[in-house]
Amino acid sequence: MTITAHEDYGLFGPDSITWRVFRFAGSVTLGFQRTVVVEMFEPFLLASVDHTEAVMNRPAVRYDRTLQYVSTIAFHDSACAVTAADTLMKIHSRIRGKEPLSGLEYDANHPDSQLWIHLTQWHSVLYVYEKFGPGPLTEAEDRQYWAECREAAKFQSINLEDVPRNRAEMRAYYERVRAHLCATETTQKTVAHLLGASKFLLEKAPWYLKPMAPLMNEAFRRGTIATLPRWLRELGGIRQSRVTDAVMVALMKVTARVVPKGPRMQIGILKMISPNTVPVVGPALLGMAPENPVTVSAEQAWANAGRPLPRQQYDDLCATRPAKVAERAPKDQGEAALMQFV
């Protein structure tokens, strides 16, 4: 798989806190697994996932494409970030239906849904980085991280005033949405499926890792559970003792220290779990300078593309699309029907 230099550093670059946090090996494993598990407790997002059926039927492909998108915003050049965001909005524009418990409309591009997705991702990656990796950010680094989170939010149909500016505002956001979260049988089924993600992600592992796959899957499942708050576990019917939590935290910390941290090792892991992400993250891992070694603001990136920011695009879309919505979003049409991000 060829790794070539990008056109520019994109939004952040090597001096950013985003690059430091997202390059931690646990970000694409435990951090990402935690993200998709927590997301399923939001009923409108769950309904869209359940009705399209892609997560249950083609989990490895969905994992690969989603991680490719997240990594594109974090690491790729500004033009590719715009292309990825435009593509995802087109995919999401098809996903509208009715949430079965309330009968209210879900819309994959809705600003509140996109905010939930964005913040659970950025929080989970940071949480795993601090819990299992190098440790807490400084106060200044924390402010910079959430400022960069806000910059990345400009590539989704998010109300920017709703994006937290610091850790305290992130906690306040979770407190606000907690009353809105719920769990049904569908939630618990989907969460159990996603907690076992390593089973399908390791299907393409080298032959010498195959015997270890069940052990690795159990370690990542229990390690992910150890990062979840108790109230969320109770909501999802997830059981794990405090002793097991402590053991898994210690094990994951040791693993983060002893597993080789070289870029080739990380690229090897990505080839197994998300091959489409390799050319996106590869240059950053290998320290390859882009053709034009500058960062580009979100506003400039969209201006260069001659496109309005996604929030404006969403308003324009709502003004022209049919008001009536079907009961269910269309089922996923398979890998061949997916649009490539880059």
N, C-alpha and C positions, 0 to 999 in steps of 0.2 A: 504494500500500500504506500503510495507516494505522498510524502509530506513536503509541501512547498511553502515558501514565504508568503505572508499575506500582503495586501496592498498598504495597510497602515495598522496601527495598534488598536484600532477600534475605539471603544468608549473609555477604556481604563488604562491598559498598558502595564509594564512590569513594576512600576512604582506604586500601583494601586493596592489597596487592602483586598479588593475583590480577587485579583490574581493570586495573592498569597493564600487566601482562604479556600478558593475554589480549586487550587492546584494540590491541596492536601488530598492524599489518596483516599481517605475516608469520605471525601465529599461525593464521589461518584458511586460509592457503595452504600455505606450506612446513611450518609446524609441524604442521598437521593431516595433510598428506600423509606426512610422516615418521612420524607416529604409526601410521597404518594399515599402512604398509609394515613397520615393526618388529614390529607385533603378529602378523603372519602367520608368524613363525618359531616361535611357540609351537604345538606340534602339536595340542593339544586345541582351541584356538581355531580353528586352521586347519580342522580337521575339521568344526566347526560351520558355518564360513563356506562351505566347499566343499559340504557336504551340503544346505544351504538354498538355495544358488546365487544369492542375492540380489545379492551383490557383483558377480558376473560378468554377470548378466542385467539388473540395474537399478542400475548404479553411481551415477548422478547422484542418484537418489532416496535411496539408502542414505547417500550423502555428506550430502545435505541433512538427512535426519532425524537422523543421528548428530551432526552439528555443531549442530543445533537442540537436542538433548538436552544436550550438553556446555555450550553457551552458557546454557541454562536454569538449570543448577546454578550457573554462575558469575555470571550477571547478572540473572536474573528474580527475582520476588518469592518469598517463602518458600512460599506456598500452591502456586504453579505448580511450584516445585522438587519438592515432595512429589508432586504429580500426575504429573510427568514420571517420577520414580523408580518410582512404583507401576506406571505404564504399561509402563515398560521391563522391570520384573520379570515382568509378565504375558506380555509378548512372549517373554522369555527362558525362561519356564517350559515353553514348548513345545519348546525346542531341547535335546534330549538324544539321545544316540546312542553309537556306539562308534568310538573312534579307530582307524583301520584298521591301523596298524603294531603297536600294542600290544594291541589288542582291549579296552582299558580304556574305561570310560565317560567321555564328556565331558558336561558340564552347563554351559550358558551362565551360570547363576546361581552356580556354585560359587565360594566365596570366593577361591580361588587364581586362577581365571580373571578374576574381576572386579578383583582386585588388579593383575594384569598389565595389563589394559586401562586402568585408572585411572592407574597410574604411568607407563606409556609415554606417555599423553596429557600429563600434567603435566610430565614430564621433557622431552618433545620440544618443547612450546611454550616452556618456559624456555630450552632449548638454542638454539632459533632466535632468540629474543629477545636472548640474550646474544651470539650469533655474528654476526647480521646487523643487530641493532637497537642500542639504547642502550648495550649493554655489560653487564658483570657486575653482579649485585646486591651490595650490601654484606653483611657477615656478619649484621647484624641483619635486613636485608631477606630474606636467604636463610632465616633461622630462621622469619620470619613466613610466608614463602611455603609452606614445608613444613608449618607448623601449619595453614595454610588448606587445603592439600592433604588433611590429615588430617580436617578438618571436612567437606570435600566427600565424603570416603570414607564418611561416615555415611549417604549416600544410595544406597549400593550394599551388597551382601551380603558385605562385606569384614570380616575379622578386624582390628580397629583396631590391635591390638598389632603387626601386621605392617607397618603404614604407616611409612615412614621419617620421622624427625624432623628430618633435616638432609641436606646434600649427601653427606656421608660415608656415611650409612646408605643413601642411594639407590644409591651406587656398590656398596656391599656387597650390596644386593639383586640388582643386575645380575650380580655375580660368582656369587651363589648359583644364579640361574636359568640362567646361560649353558650349563651342562652339560646342561640339559633341552631347550634349543632345538635345532632341526634343520631341514633343508630337503629336500624331496622335489621331484619334478617338479611336483606340484600347488603347492607353495610357490613355486617359481620362476615358474610360469605366473601365479599370482595376484599376486605382487610386480611382475612386468613389467606386468601390467594396471593395477595401482594407481599405478605410477610414471608412467603415461601418463594420469593422472586428468584433466589439463587438457583433453584432447581431448573428453571428454564433458561437462565442466563449462562449457566455452566454447561449447557448441552454441547457447545462448540469448544469446550476446553480441551487442551492436549490430552492424549491418552494417559499420560502419567499422573494427571490430576483427577481423572475420573474416579478412582477409588476413594478420594478424599472429598468428593462432591457432597455426599450426605452430611458429613461432619461440618463442612464449610457452610452449607445451607442452614444447619441448625445454629451454628455460631452467629451467622448474620441475622437470623430470625430473632434469637434471644438477645443479641446485642441491640437490635433496633427496638425491641420491646423495652429494654432497659432505659431508653431515652424518652419514653412516653410518660406523661404525667399520670398519676394514679387515677384521677377522675376520668380521663379519656379511656384508659384501659377498662374501667368499670362499665363505661358506656358501651364499649365494643365487645364486652364479654371476653377480654383477654386476661389470662391468668399467668402470673409469674411472681415468685416469692422475692422478698427483699434480699435474701441471701444470694439467689441466682443473679439478681441485678448487680450486686456488689462483685460477684465473681466475673460477670461479663464485662463490667467496666474495667476491672483490673486486667482482664485478658486482652481487651481491645487496646488499652493503653500500652501494654507490653508489645502487642503485635505491631502497633504504629511505630514503636521504637526499633524493633529488631528486623522487620521486613525491609529489604533494600529500598531506598527512596530514589534511586536513580531514575531519570526520565525513561530509559528503555523498559524498566520494570512497569512503570505506570502505563506506558504505551501498550505493553503486552497485555495488561489487565483490560485496557479499553478495547483491544482487538477482540477479546473474548466476549465482553458484555455489551459493547456499543461500538461496533466497527465504524459507523458513520461519524462518530465523534473524533476519531483519530486524526484526520487531516485538519480538524477545527482546533483542537488543543495541542497537537503535535508541535507546531512552531514555538508556542509558549513554553512547553516542557523542555524543548531542545535549545532554547535561547536563541532562536533564529530571528534576526532583525527583519522587519518588514521592508518593503521597497521604499516606503516613505515613513520614517520612524516618528510619527506624530500621533497624538490622540485626537479624536474628533467628537465634539459635543453631539448630543442627540438631535438638537435643533438643526445643526449644520448638516448632519448625516441625512436627515429627511429633506432639507432644502436642496442638497446636492442631487437627491433622487427626484426632485420636483414633485414631492408628495407631502400632503399634510400629515401631522402626527396621528397615530392610531385613534386617539380620543376623538379627534375631529372626523376621522373616517367613519367611526362608529355612529356619530350623530348623523352624518350624511346617509349612512346605510339605513338607519331607523326611519329616516324621513321618506324613503322610497320603497321599502320592502312591504309585503302584505301584513296587515295588522293581525289577521287570523293566524293562529298557530296550530299545527297538528298535535295529536295526543303524544306522539313519540317522534324523536328525531330518527332519520333514516339509519338503518344498520350499516355498520362499517362494510365497505365493498371489497376489502382485501388489500394486500400490499401493493398490487399493481395499480390501484386507483389512487394511491397516496401521491401528493405532490412533494417533490424534493425541496428541502429548505435552501440548499446552496448547490 
